[in-house]
Amino acid sequence: MELDYSEIGRRIARRRKTLGLRQVQVCERAGINDKYLSAIERAVSIPSLEVLMKLAIALETTPDEFLVGSIRRDSEDWRGAAELLRGMDARQLALARSLLTWLREQTL
């Protein structure tokens, strides 16, 4: 599955506007640069998994809303997972992504 970064950017912008927030407000919440958010929303920059998690938390949603256009509000477990990812370095995030990809493919 290939990600459509233009659509991801539109979904982030739509969520931000739904909440009535300006880019600078979201950036303050997420701890990122406002020019970077603008570039993400216009698909000029590709956000890392960590940045997507930060934006999801800042915009009170789940990363699936940005990635696939659906949202799961039935559980707040994703917030705990996001907090665990927040403190990881690049190697740890790559390993976490691999593990999550593998887990998603399992039939439990």
C-alpha positions, 0 to 999 in steps of 0.5 A: 500500500502506497501512502498518498501524502497529498490526501494525508495533508488534506486530512490534517488540514480538514481536521485542524479546520474542523476544530477551528485551529490555526496552524500556529496553534496546532504547531504549539500543541505538537511541538513542531514548526508552523512552516513544517505543518504548512508543508505537510498540509500541501504535501511538500514535506513527508511527515515522520511517524513521530510527527503524525503521532504528535499531530494526531494528539494535537488534533485530538484524533487517531493517526488512522484519520490521516492515513486512511481516512477513518477514525477509531474513537472506541478506545483511547489506547492509541494515546498511550502508544503515541506517548511511548513512541514520542520518546524514541530515537530513529532506530527505535521508531523504525523497529516499532514500525516494523513490529506494528506492520508485522502485528497488523498482518497477524490473524489473532 
